[in-house]
Amino acid sequence: MHRQAEAWNRGDIPGFMAAYADTACFISLKERTCGKALVTARYMKRYPNAAAMGRLDFGNLEVLPAGTDHAWCTGTWRLVRTADTLSGGFSLFWLRTAQGWRIIRDHTY
């Protein structure tokens, strides 16, 4: 999560997406997008430049094991931009892979 925030804050969406599995699904209040490439494209469309990306931070992180190869991570997010500040919560379902832990489900609200 720390590396994701660092990547976001330097304007690096592909770096932010490194934590996602190829089969990841992003689920928001309005839509469901599945597949890492489509989720990446969604982020790039919504956040086309550094001003739109702002500064991201996470809070209230809690990780709960779900067996030996899965874990839930819940928390809050805040995006501070020049024009506004957005915030909400998330629930991430992680899978341990040969390449390390990867997000397979991202419920952000």
Contact map, one row per residue, 1 for C-alpha under 8 A:
1111100000000000000000000000000000000000000000000000000001000000000000000000000000000000000000000000000000000
1111110000000000000000000000000000000000000000000000000000000000000000000000000000000000000000000000000000000
1111111000000001000000000000000000000000000000000000000000000000000000000000000000000000000000000000000000000
1111111100000011101000000000000000000000000000000000000000000000000000000000000000000000000000000000000000000
1111111110000001000000000000000000000000000000000000000111000000000000000000000000000000000000000000000000000
0111111111000001000000000000000000000000000000000000000000000000000000000000000000000000000000000000000000000
0011111111111011000000000000000000000000000000000000000000000000000000000000000000000000000000000000000000000
0001111111111011000000000000000000000000000000000000101100000000000000000000000000000000000000000000000000000
0000111111110000000000000000000000000000000000000000111100000000000000000000000000000000000000000000000000000
0000011111110000000000000000000000000000000000000100000000000000000000000000000000000000000000000000000000000
0000001111111000000000000000000000000000000000001100100000000000000000000000000000000000000000000000000000000
0000001111111111000000000000000000000000000000000000000000000000000000000000000000000000000000000000000000000
0000001100111111100000000000000000000001001100000000000000000000000000000000000000000000000000000000000000000
0000000000011111110000000000000000000001000000000000000000000000000000000000000000000000000000000000000000000
0001001100011111110000000000000000000000000000000000000000000000000000000000000000000000000000000000000000000
0011111100011111111000000000000000000000000000000000000000000000000000000000000000000000000000000000000000000
0001000000001111111100000000000000010001000000000000000000000000000000000000000000000000000000000000000000000
0000000000000111111110000000000000000000000000000000000000000000000000000000000000000000000000000000000000000
0001000000000001111110000000000000000000000000000000000000000000000000000000000000000000000000000000111000000
0000000000000000111111010000000000010000000000000000000000000000000000000000000000000000000000000000011100000
0000000000000000011111110000000000010000000000000000000000000000000000000000000000000000000000000000011100000
0000000000000000000111110000000000111000000000000000000000000000000000000000000000000000000000000000000000000
0000000000000000000011111000000001110000000000000000000000000000000000000000000000000000000000000000000100000
0000000000000000000111111100000001110010000000000000000000000000000000000000000000000000000000000000001111000
0000000000000000000000111110000111110010000000000000000000000000000000000000000000000000000000000000000111000
0000000000000000000000011111000111000010000000000000000000000000000000000000000000000000000000000000000011110
0000000000000000000000001111111110000000000000000000000000000000000000000000000000000000000000000000000011110
0000000000000000000000000111111100000000000000000000000000000000000000000000000000000000000000000000000000111
0000000000000000000000000011111000000000000000000000000000000000000000000000000000000000000000000000000000011
0000000000000000000000000011111100000000000000000000000000000000000000000000000000000000000000000000000000000
0000000000000000000000000011111110000000000000000000000000000000000000000000000000000000000000000000000000000
0000000000000000000000001111011111000000000000000000000000000000000000000000000000000000000000000000000000000
0000000000000000000000001110001111100110000000000000000000000000000000000000000000000000000000000000000000000
0000000000000000000000111100000111110110000000000000000000000000000000000000000000000000000000000000000000000
0000000000000000000001111000000011111110000000000000000000000000000000000000000000000000000000000000000000000
0000000000000000100111111000000001111111000000000000000000000000000000000000000000000000000000000000000000000
0000000000000000000001000000000000111111100000000000000000000000000000000000000000000000000000000000000000000
0000000000000000000000000000000011111111110000000000000000000000000000000000000000000000000000000000000000000
0000000000000000000000011100000011111111111000000000000000000000000000000000000000000000000000000000000000000
0000000000001100100000000000000000011111111100000000000000000000000000000000000000000000000000000000000000000
0000000000000000000000000000000000001111111110000000000000000000000000000000000000000000000000000000000000000
0000000000000000000000000000000000000111111111000000000000000000000000000000000000000000000000000000000000000
0000000000001000000000000000000000000011111111100000000000000000000000000000000000000000000000000000000000000
0000000000001000000000000000000000000001111111110000000000000000000000000000000000000000000000000000000000000
0000000000000000000000000000000000000000111111110000000000000000000000000000000000000000000000000000000000000
0000000000000000000000000000000000000000011111110001000000000000000000000000000000000000000000000000000000000
0000000000000000000000000000000000000000001111111101100000000000000000000000000000000000000000000000000000000
0000000000000000000000000000000000000000000111111101100000000000000000000000000000000000000000000000000000000
0000000000100000000000000000000000000000000000111111100000000000000000000000000000000000000000000000000000000
0000000001100000000000000000000000000000000000111111110000000000000000000000000000000000000000000000000000000
0000000000000000000000000000000000000000000000001111110000000000000000000000000011000000000000000000000000000
0000000000000000000000000000000000000000000001111111110000000000000000000000000010000000000000000000000000000
0000000110100000000000000000000000000000000000111111111100000000000000000000001010000000000000000000000000000
0000000010000000000000000000000000000000000000000111111100000000000000000000001111000000000000000000000000000
0000000110000000000000000000000000000000000000000000111110000000000000000000011110000000000000000000000000000
0000100110000000000000000000000000000000000000000000111111000000000000000000111100000000000000000000000000000
0000100000000000000000000000000000000000000000000000001111100000000000000000111000000000000000000000000000000
1000100000000000000000000000000000000000000000000000000111111000000000000011110000000000000000000000000000000
0000000000000000000000000000000000000000000000000000000011111000000000000011100000000000000000000000000000000
0000000000000000000000000000000000000000000000000000000001111100000000000111000000000000000000000000000000000
0000000000000000000000000000000000000000000000000000000001111110000000001111000000000000000000000000000000000
0000000000000000000000000000000000000000000000000000000000011111000000011110000000000000000000000000000000000
0000000000000000000000000000000000000000000000000000000000001111100000111100000000000000000000000000000000000
0000000000000000000000000000000000000000000000000000000000000111110000111000000000000000000000000000000000000
0000000000000000000000000000000000000000000000000000000000000011111101110000000000000000000000000000000000000
0000000000000000000000000000000000000000000000000000000000000001111111110000000000000000000000000000000000000
0000000000000000000000000000000000000000000000000000000000000000111111100000000000000000000000000000000000000
0000000000000000000000000000000000000000000000000000000000000000111111000000000000000000000000000000000000000
0000000000000000000000000000000000000000000000000000000000000000011111100000000000000000000000111000000000000
0000000000000000000000000000000000000000000000000000000000000000111111110000000000000000000011110000000000000
0000000000000000000000000000000000000000000000000000000000000011111011111000000000000000000011100000000000000
0000000000000000000000000000000000000000000000000000000000000111110001111100000000000000001111000000000000000
0000000000000000000000000000000000000000000000000000000000001111000000111110000000000000001111000000000000000
0000000000000000000000000000000000000000000000000000000000011110000000011111000000000000111100000000000000000
0000000000000000000000000000000000000000000000000000000001111100000000001111100000000000111000000000000000000
0000000000000000000000000000000000000000000000000000000001111000000000000111110000000011110000000000000000000
0000000000000000000000000000000000000000000000000000000111100000000000000011111000000011110000000000000000000
0000000000000000000000000000000000000000000000000000001111000000000000000001111100001111000000000000000000000
0000000000000000000000000000000000000000000000000000111110000000000000000000111110001110000000000000000000000
0000000000000000000000000000000000000000000000000000011100000000000000000000011111011100000000000000000000000
0000000000000000000000000000000000000000000000000011111000000000000000000000001111111000000000000000000000000
0000000000000000000000000000000000000000000000000010010000000000000000000000000111111000000000000000000000000
0000000000000000000000000000000000000000000000000000000000000000000000000000000011111000000000000000000000000
0000000000000000000000000000000000000000000000000000000000000000000000000000000111111100000000000000000000000
0000000000000000000000000000000000000000000000000000000000000000000000000000011111111110000000000000000000000
0000000000000000000000000000000000000000000000000000000000000000000000000000011100011111000000000000000000000
0000000000000000000000000000000000000000000000000000000000000000000000000001111000001111100000000000000000000
0000000000000000000000000000000000000000000000000000000000000000000000000001110000000111110000000000000000011
0000000000000000000000000000000000000000000000000000000000000000000000000111100000000011111000000000000000011
0000000000000000000000000000000000000000000000000000000000000000000000000111100000000001111100000000000001111
0000000000000000000000000000000000000000000000000000000000000000000000011110000000000000111110000000000001110
0000000000000000000000000000000000000000000000000000000000000000000000011100000000000000011111000000001111100
0000000000000000000000000000000000000000000000000000000000000000000001111000000000000000001111100000001111000
0000000000000000000000000000000000000000000000000000000000000000000001111000000000000000000111110000111110000
0000000000000000000000000000000000000000000000000000000000000000000011100000000000000000000011111000111100000
0000000000000000000000000000000000000000000000000000000000000000000011000000000000000000000001111111110000000
0000000000000000000000000000000000000000000000000000000000000000000010000000000000000000000000111111110000000
0000000000000000000000000000000000000000000000000000000000000000000000000000000000000000000000011111000000000
0000000000000000000000000000000000000000000000000000000000000000000000000000000000000000000000011111100000000
0000000000000000000000000000000000000000000000000000000000000000000000000000000000000000000000011111110000000
0000000000000000001000000000000000000000000000000000000000000000000000000000000000000000000001111011111000000
0000000000000000001110000000000000000000000000000000000000000000000000000000000000000000000001111001111100000
0000000000000000001110010000000000000000000000000000000000000000000000000000000000000000000111100000111111000
0000000000000000000110111000000000000000000000000000000000000000000000000000000000000000000111100000011111000
0000000000000000000000011110000000000000000000000000000000000000000000000000000000000000000111000000001111100
0000000000000000000000011110000000000000000000000000000000000000000000000000000000000000011110000000001111110
0000000000000000000000000111000000000000000000000000000000000000000000000000000000000000011100000000000011111
0000000000000000000000000111100000000000000000000000000000000000000000000000000000000001111000000000000001111
0000000000000000000000000001100000000000000000000000000000000000000000000000000000000001110000000000000000111
